[in-house]
Amino acid sequence: MDSSVPRFPVTYKSLSLDIKGNKTGVVLCSCDDQFLVIATQIGAMGTILCARSAYFFH
């Protein structure tokens, strides 16, 4: 399942894929200079990463 919905202020993309035989859901969210990546193989929130840009480009 691929979905991408431009919603203010957070845009996201979600996908489901097979990793070593395990169904894995991934959600990528972005807002300004930050990204949130959520990955799960059990249907609940799994690994969470937050990355923020150290530089601002205009």
C-alpha positions as CSV (number, residue, x, y, z in Angstrom):
1,M,0.0,0.0,0.0
2,D,1.5,3.4,-1.1
3,S,-0.1,6.6,0.0
4,S,1.0,10.2,0.0
5,V,-1.3,12.9,1.1
6,P,-0.2,16.6,1.2
7,R,-1.6,17.8,4.5
8,F,-0.7,20.9,6.3
9,P,1.7,21.1,8.0
10,V,3.0,17.5,7.8
11,T,3.3,15.5,4.6
12,Y,3.8,11.8,4.9
13,K,4.3,8.7,2.8
14,S,3.5,5.2,4.0
15,L,4.4,1.9,2.5
16,S,4.4,-1.8,3.3
17,L,7.1,-4.2,2.2
18,D,8.5,-7.6,2.9
19,I,11.9,-7.8,4.8
20,K,13.3,-11.3,5.2
21,G,9.8,-12.7,5.1
22,N,8.3,-10.3,7.6
23,K,5.6,-7.7,6.5
24,T,7.0,-4.3,7.5
25,G,5.2,-1.0,7.6
26,V,7.1,2.2,7.2
27,V,5.8,5.8,7.6
28,L,7.9,8.8,6.6
29,C,6.8,12.2,7.8
30,S,8.4,15.6,7.0
31,C,7.9,19.1,8.4
32,D,10.2,22.0,7.6
33,D,13.8,20.7,8.5
34,Q,12.7,17.5,10.4
35,F,11.9,13.9,9.3
36,L,10.2,11.2,11.3
37,V,10.6,7.6,10.2
38,I,8.5,4.9,11.9
39,A,9.0,1.2,11.1
40,T,6.9,-1.7,12.5
41,Q,6.6,-5.4,12.0
42,I,4.1,-6.0,14.7
43,G,1.4,-3.4,13.9
44,A,2.5,-1.1,16.7
45,M,5.0,1.7,16.8
46,G,8.5,0.2,16.3
47,T,11.8,1.9,15.7
48,I,11.6,5.7,15.7
49,L,14.2,8.0,14.2
50,C,14.1,11.8,14.1
51,A,16.6,13.7,12.0
52,R,17.0,17.5,11.8
53,S,19.0,19.4,9.4
54,A,21.9,21.3,10.9
55,Y,21.9,23.8,8.1
56,F,19.2,26.0,6.8
57,F,19.1,26.6,3.0
58,H,17.1,29.5,1.6
